[in-house]
């Protein structure tokens, strides 16, 4: 699937992009891997790191710049769209910057992909796109809608399709700016927790890569792929990583939820259980033959189903988190507790 293919990652110098490049080069033999980002210093560091790989290419550019995307996407088979502005407080204060990058920039990625005949385009979304309460989540929700609706440009008779799909997941352990990194960087200082009952979905980078590669292999366009991942109370995470630190409860910040949602009640009627993953299909899925392969799976039509971090069946406790921090691929190798 990836051997002898040209793969481009927007936001390729970010935590996901950087590590996904390493994953691709380690596990496959791509014809070319293209990093597209606007950070010249991070690109320079990546060029040094991957100097022995002659199939690496680096494009300086911004997804707000459609002509630059058009040039970068020439001859590309697969695009993984990970570029985004993500810091919730900063985006609450600078809302139109978020719109220009996360929404208009995503539409630019779609347009360039269609114009250059890219085969598969996968958008990296967030649990904050489900019932969004902040601008970041709202921009991700809009970008999801843009990607799903862009499949209307494909003709059933066309031999050359550009398929657009989405992956949606929660907080990434080990990513830059993650809560785990924040706690570790303040190990001797007081820590601040906004609510004592706060829960979050947690996923490792390795799980992200497997989700992305699975989605690219299975997608026919229009799906939202959601992983089955564990939840954890943030208070337990603090206890596991910094047991001696004092923790102060500060109250919910603007744009923050106590619990996150990966599949809403409204989406459940279009959701199927694939085993390790859920898949949310478009409303018109039953009228299209391309989705027939999914209809054999369990249909989550129960109107009461919501995939929320506080009602999840898989949980991580303090002891599991401690073990996770000692292992390269913690969640995959550790058996989850059931509650």
Rosetta silent file (secondary structure, phi, psi, omega in degrees, C-alpha in Angstrom):
SEQUENCE: XXXXXXXXXXXXXXXXXXXXXXXXXXXXXXXXXXXXXXXXXXXXXXXXXXXXXXXXXXXXXXXXXXXXXXXXXXXXXXXXXXXXXXXXXXXXXXXXXXXXXXXXXXXXXXXXXXXXXXXXXXXXXXXXXXXXXXXXXXXXXXXXXXXXXXXXXXXXXXXXXXXXXXXXXXXXXXXXXXXXXXXXXXXXXXXXXXXXXXXXXXXXXXXXXXXXXXXXXXXXXXXXXXXXXXXXXXXXXXXXXXXXXXXXXXXXXXXXXXXXXXXXXXXXXXXXXXXXXXXXXXXXXXXXXXXXXXXXXXXXXXXXXXXXXXXXXXXXXXXXXXXXXXXXXXXXXXXXXXX
SCORE:     score description
SCORE:     0.000 S_00000001
   1 L     0.000  -37.379 -176.018    0.000    0.000    0.000 S_00000001
   2 L  -109.988  -15.457  178.653    2.831    2.412    0.854 S_00000001
   3 L   -68.402  134.568  179.619    5.733    0.837   -0.998 S_00000001
   4 L    62.652   24.319  176.234    6.717    2.822   -4.081 S_00000001
   5 L  -109.899  151.332  173.708    4.148    5.519   -3.226 S_00000001
   6 E   -97.278  120.446 -173.645    4.721    9.244   -2.782 S_00000001
   7 E  -119.877  128.646  178.775    3.326   10.328    0.582 S_00000001
   8 E  -116.716  135.441  177.570    3.026   13.944    1.742 S_00000001
   9 E  -117.262  115.947  171.624    2.351   15.044    5.325 S_00000001
  10 E   -76.837  145.097 -172.533    1.144   18.588    5.950 S_00000001
  11 L    66.542   32.335 -172.018    2.387   19.800    9.315 S_00000001
  12 L   -70.022   -9.032  176.606    5.124   17.240    8.832 S_00000001
  13 L   -98.318    0.035  176.860    7.464   18.803   11.411 S_00000001
  14 L   -75.587  179.688 -177.422    4.917   18.540   14.238 S_00000001
  15 H   -58.623  -49.270  179.105    4.878   15.753   16.833 S_00000001
  16 H   -64.945  -52.515 -174.516    2.638   13.493   14.782 S_00000001
  17 H   -58.755  -47.581 -178.459    4.210   14.307   11.411 S_00000001
  18 H   -58.450  -48.063 -177.937    7.820   13.935   12.545 S_00000001
  19 H   -74.270  -29.287  177.449    7.204   10.561   14.169 S_00000001
  20 H   -68.994  -36.528  174.926    4.946    9.353   11.349 S_00000001
  21 H   -58.544  -47.284  178.873    7.774    9.997    8.872 S_00000001
  22 H   -60.365  -41.351  178.750   10.028    7.801   11.015 S_00000001
  23 H   -61.352  -45.112 -179.675    7.303    5.132   11.146 S_00000001
  24 H   -63.423  -45.693 -176.832    6.901    5.128    7.352 S_00000001
  25 H   -69.677  -26.755 -179.636   10.633    4.918    6.663 S_00000001
  26 H   -79.777  -36.524 -169.714   11.086    2.125    9.217 S_00000001
  27 H  -106.094  -13.991 -176.420    8.178   -0.076    8.136 S_00000001
  28 L  -136.749  177.596  177.807    7.730    0.580    4.399 S_00000001
  29 L  -124.295   68.240 -179.263    9.628    1.472    1.251 S_00000001
  30 L   -66.700  148.193  175.624    7.912    4.618   -0.025 S_00000001
  31 L   -63.145  -41.498 -177.664    9.063    6.119   -3.302 S_00000001
  32 E  -156.751  140.295  172.547    9.117    9.538   -1.674 S_00000001
  33 E  -120.068  121.579 -176.480    8.100   11.090    1.659 S_00000001
  34 E  -110.833  125.373  174.593    7.412   14.827    1.517 S_00000001
  35 E   -97.793  119.576  177.811    7.325   17.019    4.616 S_00000001
  36 E  -114.101  117.446  178.135    5.242   20.156    4.071 S_00000001
  37 E  -160.399  171.609 -178.222    5.404   22.765    6.832 S_00000001
  38 L  -103.748    4.265 -175.507    6.184   26.420    7.482 S_00000001
  39 L  -101.446  100.476 -175.517    8.895   25.889   10.135 S_00000001
  40 H   -66.893  -34.959 -178.582   12.303   26.109    8.455 S_00000001
  41 H   -67.907  -44.397  178.421   14.278   25.316   11.610 S_00000001
  42 H   -64.466  -35.750  175.823   12.364   22.117   12.332 S_00000001
  43 H   -64.281  -40.968  177.929   12.769   21.110    8.704 S_00000001
  44 H   -59.430  -43.875  179.894   16.515   21.694    8.992 S_00000001
  45 H   -65.602  -39.179  178.038   16.664   19.447   12.070 S_00000001
  46 H   -67.532  -37.405  177.442   14.640   16.748   10.306 S_00000001
  47 H   -60.360  -38.886  176.488   16.915   16.937    7.265 S_00000001
  48 H   -66.197  -44.060 -176.905   19.855   16.230    9.553 S_00000001
  49 H   -64.942  -40.691 -175.061   18.053   13.354   11.265 S_00000001
  50 L  -105.436   29.051 -174.035   16.924   11.666    8.039 S_00000001
  51 L   -60.419  -30.582 -177.301   19.977   12.545    5.940 S_00000001
  52 L   -76.512  -13.178 -179.138   20.622    8.927    4.942 S_00000001
  53 L   -91.126  106.911 -175.558   17.146    8.598    3.420 S_00000001
  54 L   -78.509   -5.344  178.698   17.439    9.777   -0.179 S_00000001
  55 L   -97.440   12.900  177.773   13.675    9.580   -0.700 S_00000001
  56 E   -91.306  139.225  175.218   12.949   12.464    1.707 S_00000001
  57 E  -132.778  149.846 -178.555   11.795   15.857    0.389 S_00000001
  58 E  -129.513  126.231  177.482   11.037   19.080    2.277 S_00000001
  59 E  -116.059  117.423  168.829    8.646   21.818    1.153 S_00000001
  60 E   -76.908  130.986  179.167    8.509   25.118    3.013 S_00000001
  61 L   174.055  166.835 -178.766    4.981   26.441    2.765 S_00000001
  62 L  -120.679  138.961 -179.818    1.738   27.281    4.514 S_00000001
  63 L   -67.731   -9.630  172.734   -1.573   25.527    3.875 S_00000001
  64 L   -73.519  -13.189 -174.517   -3.087   29.018    3.593 S_00000001
  65 L  -103.430   94.642 -176.593   -1.150   29.302    0.300 S_00000001
  66 H   -61.178  -46.133  179.558   -3.069   27.331   -2.349 S_00000001
  67 H   -57.503  -36.542  178.862   -0.522   27.794   -5.201 S_00000001
  68 H   -67.193  -39.341  176.182    2.241   26.415   -2.977 S_00000001
  69 H   -64.032  -40.961  179.073    0.093   23.394   -2.148 S_00000001
  70 H   -56.410  -43.909 -179.874   -0.640   22.881   -5.857 S_00000001
  71 H   -67.617  -44.342 -176.722    3.088   22.692   -6.552 S_00000001
  72 H   -65.581  -31.759 -174.147    3.843   20.438   -3.580 S_00000001
  73 L   -84.384   -1.457 -179.990    1.040   17.957   -4.425 S_00000001
  74 L   -63.614  124.531  178.450    2.241   17.245   -7.969 S_00000001
  75 L    77.485    9.439 -178.233    2.794   13.495   -8.334 S_00000001
  76 L   -86.903  137.430  178.201    1.630   12.720   -4.786 S_00000001
  77 L   -92.558  -41.461 -174.335   -0.356    9.514   -4.148 S_00000001
  78 E  -132.949  131.570  174.278   -1.335    9.962   -0.477 S_00000001
  79 E  -116.785  128.388  170.988   -1.760   13.120    1.620 S_00000001
  80 E  -109.005  113.602 -173.661   -2.022   13.024    5.413 S_00000001
  81 E   -95.136   98.051 -178.236   -3.316   16.417    6.506 S_00000001
  82 L  -112.958   -4.248 -178.011   -2.019   17.079   10.029 S_00000001
  83 L   -69.878  132.376  178.380   -1.272   20.828    9.826 S_00000001
  84 L  -169.709  156.067  164.161   -3.354   22.899   12.243 S_00000001
  85 L   -89.291  130.956 -165.914   -3.305   25.585   14.904 S_00000001
  86 L  -128.051  -13.849 -174.359   -4.114   23.684   18.103 S_00000001
  87 L   -77.171  110.178 -171.526   -3.536   25.711   21.262 S_00000001
  88 H   -56.643  -51.559 -178.792   -7.031   26.278   22.667 S_00000001
  89 H   -60.942  -40.425 -179.447   -6.368   29.462   24.742 S_00000001
  90 H   -64.529  -37.157 -178.196   -4.402   31.110   21.913 S_00000001
  91 H   -76.458  -27.836  174.251   -7.157   30.351   19.394 S_00000001
  92 H   -64.803  -32.427 -178.087   -9.853   31.701   21.690 S_00000001
  93 H   -87.103  -24.430 -178.380   -7.921   34.983   21.661 S_00000001
  94 L  -125.930   63.851 -168.373   -7.046   34.875   17.935 S_00000001
  95 H   -61.942  -41.095 -174.853  -10.145   33.297   16.389 S_00000001
  96 H   -72.313  -24.817  173.775   -9.751   34.268   12.740 S_00000001
  97 H   -62.081  -40.275  177.410   -6.198   32.902   12.660 S_00000001
  98 H   -63.714  -41.306 -179.709   -7.691   29.522   13.558 S_00000001
  99 H   -64.243  -42.474 -177.468  -10.301   29.878   10.820 S_00000001
 100 H   -65.511  -37.708 -179.301   -7.715   30.786    8.186 S_00000001
 101 H   -85.525  -53.776 -169.349   -5.498   27.806    8.952 S_00000001
 102 H   -77.523  -27.975 -179.949   -7.837   25.077   10.188 S_00000001
 103 H  -104.265  -60.990 -178.498  -10.796   25.739    7.873 S_00000001
 104 H   -64.615  -40.048  176.704   -9.623   27.721    4.839 S_00000001
 105 H   -60.868  -39.299  177.871   -6.281   25.907    4.897 S_00000001
 106 H   -66.827  -37.953  176.157   -8.077   22.557    4.927 S_00000001
 107 H   -64.556  -35.208  175.821  -10.196   23.617    1.957 S_00000001
 108 H   -62.698  -40.943  177.157   -6.954   24.518    0.176 S_00000001
 109 H   -61.133  -42.238  178.320   -5.653   21.003    0.846 S_00000001
 110 H   -62.099  -48.878 -177.665   -8.867   19.603   -0.636 S_00000001
 111 H   -62.361  -44.322  179.972   -8.676   21.807   -3.733 S_00000001
 112 H   -64.643  -37.579  179.619   -5.009   21.032   -4.369 S_00000001
 113 H   -65.144  -43.412  178.305   -5.650   17.298   -3.927 S_00000001
 114 H   -64.654  -45.459 -175.998   -8.499   17.336   -6.439 S_00000001
 115 H   -67.900  -32.270 -177.155   -6.587   19.440   -8.943 S_00000001
 116 H   -97.220    1.542  175.817   -3.423   17.325   -8.735 S_00000001
 117 L    69.154   34.546  174.410   -5.200   13.949   -8.750 S_00000001
 118 L   -63.301  140.448 -175.748   -4.066   12.732   -5.326 S_00000001
 119 L   -76.830  -50.741 -176.532   -5.486    9.246   -4.706 S_00000001
 120 E  -132.958  134.872 -179.621   -6.171    9.295   -0.937 S_00000001
 121 E  -131.052  120.235 -176.908   -6.372   12.227    1.485 S_00000001
 122 E  -117.005  128.237 -178.658   -6.748   11.636    5.224 S_00000001
 123 E   -98.488  130.086  177.536   -7.545   14.423    7.693 S_00000001
 124 E   -90.180  109.129 -177.631   -6.253   14.214   11.285 S_00000001
 125 E  -105.441 -162.797 -171.744   -9.080   15.479   13.501 S_00000001
 126 E  -146.786  154.353  174.022   -9.666   15.635   17.259 S_00000001
 127 H   -60.914  -21.308 -179.926  -12.180   14.574   19.898 S_00000001
 128 H   -70.999   -9.417  176.495  -12.789   18.295   20.358 S_00000001
 129 H   -77.853  -17.472  179.330  -14.608   18.284   16.996 S_00000001
 130 L   -89.670  118.816 -174.021  -17.467   16.296   18.574 S_00000001
 131 L    49.576   60.761 -174.367  -19.895   18.704   20.270 S_00000001
 132 L   -65.702  141.984  175.571  -17.284   21.502   20.200 S_00000001
 133 L  -120.587   -2.743  177.134  -17.291   24.114   22.951 S_00000001
 134 L  -129.935  168.905 -175.506  -14.195   26.023   21.823 S_00000001
 135 H   -66.872  -38.005  177.316  -13.044   27.567   18.570 S_00000001
 136 H   -56.251  -50.405  179.005  -10.379   24.923   17.974 S_00000001
 137 H   -61.113  -39.282  179.926  -13.007   22.175   18.162 S_00000001
 138 H   -65.039  -38.729  179.035  -15.384   24.162   15.958 S_00000001
 139 H   -69.668  -35.083  176.871  -12.719   24.605   13.267 S_00000001
 140 H   -68.165  -39.357  176.782  -11.928   20.900   13.362 S_00000001
 141 H   -61.196  -45.101  178.725  -15.626   20.088   13.045 S_00000001
 142 H   -61.555  -42.109  179.910  -15.890   22.374    9.999 S_00000001
 143 H   -64.679  -38.679  174.957  -12.812   20.786    8.447 S_00000001
 144 H   -57.757  -47.238 -179.207  -14.314   17.324    8.986 S_00000001
 145 H   -60.763  -41.301  179.383  -17.482   18.436    7.173 S_00000001
 146 H   -61.979  -44.156 -178.144  -15.416   19.844    4.302 S_00000001
 147 H   -65.681  -45.689 -178.053  -13.478   16.607    3.897 S_00000001
 148 H   -64.368  -43.960 -176.783  -16.518   14.343    4.004 S_00000001
 149 H   -70.571  -21.642 -177.956  -18.528   16.485    1.581 S_00000001
 150 H   -68.207  -13.303  176.938  -15.632   16.726   -0.892 S_00000001
 151 H   -69.094  -11.624  177.643  -16.258   13.136   -1.949 S_00000001
 152 H   -66.796  -17.304  179.362  -19.175   14.400   -4.034 S_00000001
 153 H   -77.585   -8.064  177.155  -16.600   15.410   -6.640 S_00000001
 154 L   -87.108  131.390  175.358  -15.905   11.731   -7.299 S_00000001
 155 L   -94.591  139.202  179.607  -17.901   10.111  -10.068 S_00000001
 156 L   -63.022  -22.851 -179.856  -18.814    6.441   -9.694 S_00000001
 157 L   -90.467  -11.154 -174.848  -17.728    5.965  -13.306 S_00000001
 158 L   -74.009  135.406  176.632  -14.417    7.760  -12.869 S_00000001
 159 L   -82.490  -22.656 -179.699  -11.265    5.639  -12.896 S_00000001
 160 L  -110.950  104.377 -177.890   -9.292    8.386  -11.158 S_00000001
 161 L  -110.409  152.026  167.270  -10.751    9.201   -7.757 S_00000001
 162 L  -118.128  107.040 -176.532   -9.599   11.415   -4.929 S_00000001
 163 E   -94.385  135.450 -179.018  -10.991    9.908   -1.735 S_00000001
 164 E  -119.383  126.227  176.028  -11.281   12.005    1.434 S_00000001
 165 E  -140.022  177.326 -171.052  -11.678   10.523    4.912 S_00000001
 166 E  -135.771  143.640  163.697  -11.060   11.484    8.549 S_00000001
 167 E  -115.557  141.403 -177.985   -9.511   10.026   11.685 S_00000001
 168 E  -130.625  123.379  179.793  -10.654   11.381   15.035 S_00000001
 169 E  -147.418  178.228 -172.998   -8.857   10.633   18.315 S_00000001
 170 L   -97.172 -152.507 -175.912   -8.050   12.017   21.766 S_00000001
 171 E   -65.842  134.494 -177.081   -4.994   13.309   23.635 S_00000001
 172 E   -97.092  119.898  177.271   -1.691   11.921   22.360 S_00000001
 173 E   -70.876  128.481  177.199    0.768   10.749   25.015 S_00000001
 174 L    94.100   -5.857  178.521    4.236   11.992   24.206 S_00000001
 175 L   -78.042  157.225 -179.397    3.234   14.707   21.760 S_00000001
 176 L   -64.996  128.395  179.942    4.695   18.203   22.085 S_00000001
 177 L    85.108    3.526 -179.680    2.618   20.288   24.480 S_00000001
 178 L   -70.098  164.718 -179.924    0.703   17.295   25.834 S_00000001
 179 H   -63.369  -34.009  178.021   -0.403   17.132   29.449 S_00000001
 180 H   -62.483  -46.193  178.717    2.213   14.415   30.078 S_00000001
 181 H   -62.639  -40.855 -179.978    4.989   16.702   28.836 S_00000001
 182 H   -61.255  -44.296  179.952    3.624   19.594   30.910 S_00000001
 183 H   -64.575  -44.870 -178.493    3.640   17.542   34.098 S_00000001
 184 H   -64.293  -32.835 -179.717    7.142   16.224   33.478 S_00000001
 185 H   -78.255   -9.047 -179.422    8.468   19.723   32.817 S_00000001
 186 L  -126.710   39.525 -171.255    7.065   20.942   36.134 S_00000001
 187 L   -64.568  -24.126 -178.923    7.994   18.003   38.304 S_00000001
 188 L  -109.326   16.096 -176.600    9.184   20.171   41.218 S_00000001
 189 L  -121.634  161.564  173.624    6.487   22.823   40.978 S_00000001
 190 L   -61.809  141.143  178.849    2.828   23.065   41.993 S_00000001
 191 E  -106.524  152.621 -175.825    0.509   21.597   39.343 S_00000001
 192 E  -119.827  125.078  178.838   -2.838   23.029   38.315 S_00000001
 193 E  -119.222  130.748 -173.027   -5.917   20.910   37.591 S_00000001
 194 L   -79.098  -27.964  178.584   -9.066   22.622   36.393 S_00000001
 195 L  -152.589  134.679 -174.171  -11.580   20.041   37.716 S_00000001
 196 L   -65.553  -24.184 -177.497  -11.116   17.080   40.067 S_00000001
 197 L  -100.636    6.689 -174.665  -13.382   14.793   37.980 S_00000001
 198 L   -60.971  136.060  176.330  -11.941   15.679   34.556 S_00000001
 199 E  -125.929  155.552  177.470  -11.400   12.733   32.187 S_00000001
 200 E  -145.236  152.115  167.703   -9.702   12.410   28.826 S_00000001
 201 E   -77.502  139.737  178.607   -9.134    9.812   26.107 S_00000001
 202 E  -124.943  136.974 -179.139   -5.456    8.877   25.833 S_00000001
 203 E  -140.191  144.880  176.799   -3.674    7.401   22.803 S_00000001
 204 E   -88.171  161.709  176.225   -0.016    6.664   22.042 S_00000001
 205 H   -60.548  -38.635  179.153    1.755    7.795   18.881 S_00000001
 206 H   -60.235  -41.838  177.013    2.117    4.152   17.872 S_00000001
 207 H   -64.672  -37.685  176.803   -1.649    3.715   18.079 S_00000001
 208 H   -58.861  -46.107 -177.200   -2.092    6.877   15.992 S_00000001
 209 H   -64.111  -40.827  179.268    0.134    5.478   13.246 S_00000001
 210 H   -66.796  -37.981  175.802   -1.714    2.164   13.173 S_00000001
 211 H   -62.520  -45.892 -178.015   -5.041    3.995   13.009 S_00000001
 212 H   -64.123  -46.189 -179.343   -3.821    6.180   10.147 S_00000001
 213 H   -67.119  -38.736  175.394   -2.382    3.298    8.113 S_00000001
 214 H   -60.062  -45.373 -177.177   -5.505    1.176    8.722 S_00000001
 215 H   -64.597  -43.071  179.802   -7.725    4.065    7.621 S_00000001
 216 H   -63.567  -38.889 -179.248   -5.738    4.744    4.443 S_00000001
 217 H   -68.783  -37.137 -172.983   -5.858    1.055    3.517 S_00000001
 218 H   -94.779  -22.073 -169.422   -9.621    0.656    4.137 S_00000001
 219 L   -63.559  143.016  171.971  -11.037    4.069    3.190 S_00000001
 220 L  -119.551   -0.782  179.699  -13.318    4.515    0.201 S_00000001
 221 L   105.437  122.972  176.200  -14.036    8.163    0.987 S_00000001
 222 L   104.923   -6.264 -178.236  -16.428    9.731    3.488 S_00000001
 223 L   -86.290  152.748  165.515  -15.625    7.708    6.604 S_00000001
 224 E  -115.304  116.569 -179.174  -14.625    8.979   10.038 S_00000001
 225 E   -95.149  130.367 -177.540  -12.410    6.386   11.750 S_00000001
 226 E  -127.130  125.045 -179.695  -12.393    6.404   15.572 S_00000001
 227 E   -79.733  153.377  169.954  -10.071    4.189   17.666 S_00000001
 228 L   -88.270  108.470 -174.457  -11.129    2.299   20.774 S_00000001
 229 L  -132.202  158.408 -176.348   -8.796    3.823   23.348 S_00000001
 230 L   -79.801  161.542  172.917   -8.774    4.064   27.155 S_00000001
 231 E  -106.897  164.448  172.909   -9.821    6.933   29.369 S_00000001
 232 E  -153.370  144.537  171.430   -8.170    8.262   32.479 S_00000001
 233 E   -72.610  133.104 -179.554   -8.990   10.688   35.225 S_00000001
 234 H   -62.728  -30.777  176.921   -6.591   13.596   35.022 S_00000001
 235 H   -62.907  -37.653  177.331   -6.211   13.486   38.813 S_00000001
 236 H   -68.163  -37.171  177.992   -4.890    9.909   38.467 S_00000001
 237 H   -62.415  -43.755  177.654   -2.468   11.019   35.747 S_00000001
 238 H   -60.516  -43.304 -178.547   -1.096   13.707   38.054 S_00000001
 239 H   -64.962  -36.432 -178.150   -0.738   11.173   40.876 S_00000001
 240 H   -71.795  -41.272 -172.880    1.087    8.715   38.625 S_00000001
 241 H   -91.225  -27.954 -176.990    3.578   11.160   37.113 S_00000001
 242 L  -143.166   67.579 -174.009    4.119   13.586   39.990 S_00000001
 243 L   -64.192  -22.006 -177.240    2.998   11.955   43.259 S_00000001
 244 L   -94.531   -9.763 -178.362    4.901   14.461   45.434 S_00000001
 245 L   -75.831  145.087  171.135    3.646   17.605   43.723 S_00000001
 246 L   -78.342  143.213 -178.084    0.908   19.699   45.235 S_00000001
 247 E  -120.658  126.159  179.198   -2.148   19.998   42.964 S_00000001
 248 E  -108.726  132.096  177.184   -4.379   23.072   42.955 S_00000001
 249 E   -86.528  120.769 -172.643   -7.922   22.998   41.545 S_00000001
 250 L  -105.674  -17.015 -174.872   -8.378   26.170   39.490 S_00000001
 251 L    96.591  154.000 -176.267  -11.802   25.759   37.839 S_00000001
 252 L   -62.666  134.551  177.459  -12.760   25.175   34.212 S_00000001
 253 L   -86.167  160.310  176.054  -11.063   27.465   31.687 S_00000001
 254 L   -56.436  132.789  177.836  -12.886   29.082   28.763 S_00000001
 255 L    79.712   15.110 -177.143  -13.458   26.551   26.000 S_00000001
 256 L  -112.730  143.616  175.845  -12.729   23.526   28.196 S_00000001
 257 L  -105.312  154.838  171.511  -14.863   20.423   28.838 S_00000001
 258 L   -75.112  -39.668  178.942  -14.874   18.194   31.898 S_00000001
 259 L  -129.381  150.908  178.074  -15.206   15.136   29.615 S_00000001
 260 L  -104.887  157.528 -179.506  -14.486   14.636   25.904 S_00000001
 261 E  -124.614  135.785  175.098  -16.605   12.850   23.294 S_00000001
 262 E  -104.170  -29.387  174.677  -15.395   10.837   20.300 S_00000001
 263 E  -136.039  123.020 -178.243  -18.801    9.752   18.964 S_00000001
 264 L   -82.304  166.343  178.115  -21.922   11.770   19.645 S_00000001
 265 H   -60.835  -38.255  179.431  -25.406   10.391   20.176 S_00000001
 266 H   -67.403  -30.911 -178.861  -26.471   11.758   16.786 S_00000001
 267 H   -80.141  -17.967 -174.249  -23.557   10.007   15.055 S_00000001
 268 H   -59.481  -34.317 -176.746  -24.291    6.621   16.655 S_00000001
 269 L   -68.871  -12.188  177.232  -27.014    5.778   14.120 S_00000001
 270 L  -115.670   18.449 -174.318  -24.375    5.885   11.370 S_00000001
 271 E  -108.872  140.074  178.453  -21.619    4.135   13.346 S_00000001
 272 E  -125.465  147.846 -176.870  -20.358    0.570   12.950 S_00000001
 273 E   -97.014  110.879 -177.890  -18.096   -1.478   15.239 S_00000001
 274 L   -96.441    9.152 -178.827  -15.070   -2.849   13.323 S_00000001
 275 L   105.137  -87.651  177.630  -13.422   -4.444   16.352 S_00000001
 276 L   -81.433  -16.093 -174.145  -10.447   -2.226   17.197 S_00000001
 277 E  -136.294  154.818  165.477  -12.120    0.792   15.625 S_00000001
 278 E  -100.403  154.891  175.550  -15.471    2.455   15.144 S_00000001
 279 E  -134.451  125.954  178.060  -16.385    3.919   11.782 S_00000001
 280 E   -99.476  121.058 -178.506  -18.886    6.734   11.256 S_00000001
 281 L   -98.553  159.070  176.202  -20.383    6.664    7.766 S_00000001
 282 L   -63.435  160.671 -179.392  -22.100    9.505    5.906 S_00000001
 283 L   -59.755  -29.410 -175.805  -25.888    9.794    6.161 S_00000001
 284 L   -90.695   12.139 -170.963  -26.215    8.577    2.561 S_00000001
 285 H   -58.338  -39.494 -176.110  -24.099    5.445    3.112 S_00000001
 286 H   -69.973  -15.350  178.136  -26.930    2.944    2.624 S_00000001
 287 H   -93.020    0.920 -177.293  -27.672    4.404   -0.798 S_00000001
 288 L  -122.262  130.390 -178.034  -24.085    3.873   -2.005 S_00000001
 289 H   -68.368  -22.740 -175.233  -22.543    0.510   -2.881 S_00000001
 290 H   -66.686  -18.940 -179.531  -19.053    1.649   -1.926 S_00000001
 291 H   -98.472    4.378 -174.471  -19.956    1.367    1.782 S_00000001
 292 H   -61.404  -28.581 -178.556  -21.509   -2.106    1.537 S_00000001
 293 H   -65.970  -21.877 -179.935  -18.405   -3.759    3.020 S_00000001
 294 H   -86.285  -19.937 -171.656  -19.066   -1.998    6.343 S_00000001
 295 L   -70.770  -12.488  178.520  -22.725   -2.994    6.663 S_00000001
 296 L   -78.739  -13.447 -178.287  -21.828   -6.520    7.819 S_00000001
 297 L   -85.739  165.690 -179.402  -20.419   -5.134   11.074 S_00000001
 298 E   -61.281  129.067 -177.687  -22.363   -4.400   14.261 S_00000001
 299 E   -95.837  123.124 -179.100  -24.458   -1.266   13.833 S_00000001
 300 L   -88.390   65.821 -176.056  -24.512    1.052   16.853 S_00000001
 301 L   -84.002   -4.570  179.161  -28.027    2.272   16.214 S_00000001
 302 L   -58.351  121.358 -176.855  -28.839    2.509   19.929 S_00000001
 303 L   -65.030  -17.159 -178.154  -29.956    6.107   20.434 S_00000001
 304 L   -89.907   -6.903 -176.322  -28.374    6.094   23.891 S_00000001
 305 L   -71.991  126.324  172.313  -24.846    5.270   22.664 S_00000001
 306 L  -139.996  129.719  178.290  -22.283    8.003   23.231 S_00000001
 307 E   -93.962   92.523 -173.646  -18.538    7.353   23.175 S_00000001
 308 E  -119.007  150.674 -176.502  -17.474    9.648   26.008 S_00000001
 309 L   -67.078  -22.289 -179.412  -14.340    9.680   28.140 S_00000001
 310 L   -91.706  -13.822  178.914  -16.339    9.432   31.381 S_00000001
 311 L  -115.291   12.837 -179.689  -18.523    6.448   30.314 S_00000001
 312 L   -62.670  152.240  177.771  -15.800    4.511   28.519 S_00000001
 313 L   -89.997  -14.020  179.874  -15.385    0.782   29.298 S_00000001
 314 E  -111.178  130.260 -177.073  -11.561    0.949   29.176 S_00000001
 315 E  -135.137  149.194  172.259   -9.634    2.838   31.837 S_00000001
 316 L  -106.613  131.338  176.748   -6.054    3.473   32.825 S_00000001
 317 L  -106.342 -175.772 -174.108   -5.263    3.673   36.518 S_00000001
 318 H   -60.413  -44.475 -177.076   -2.229    5.019   38.368 S_00000001
 319 H   -66.420  -38.820  178.874   -0.251    1.767   38.257 S_00000001
 320 H   -66.642  -40.666  178.064   -0.806    1.244   34.537 S_00000001
 321 H   -60.516  -41.222  178.952    0.269    4.804   33.780 S_00000001
 322 H   -61.375  -41.958  177.952    3.498    4.233   35.727 S_00000001
 323 H   -66.465  -37.425 -179.181    4.199    1.107   33.673 S_00000001
 324 H   -59.075  -39.013 -176.206    3.344    2.957   30.476 S_00000001
 325 L   -71.222  -12.008 -179.470    6.049    5.526   31.086 S_00000001
 326 L   -98.996   -2.379 -174.008    8.660    2.750   31.291 S_00000001
 327 L  -120.839  152.675 -179.508    7.788    1.125   27.965 S_00000001
 328 L   -67.914  -40.178 -177.500    8.266    2.133   24.340 S_00000001
 329 L  -128.350   75.847 -164.710    4.697    1.253   23.347 S_00000001
 330 H   -64.862  -50.058 -172.605    2.831    1.381   26.640 S_00000001
 331 H   -68.056  -39.503 -177.268   -0.870    1.076   25.893 S_00000001
 332 H   -65.138  -35.671 -174.576   -0.491   -1.704   23.323 S_00000001
 333 H   -88.918  -10.614 -175.638    1.659   -3.844   25.633 S_00000001
 334 L  -107.955  131.120  177.905   -0.346   -3.257   28.807 S_00000001
 335 L   -72.579  130.200 -177.794   -3.660   -4.925   29.493 S_00000001
 336 L   -77.095  146.282  170.155   -6.319   -2.325   30.245 S_00000001
 337 E   -72.941  150.672  175.700   -8.395   -2.380   33.377 S_00000001
 338 E  -113.966  135.521  177.962  -12.132   -2.765   32.898 S_00000001
 339 L  -122.188    0.000    0.000  -14.602   -0.782   34.990 S_00000001
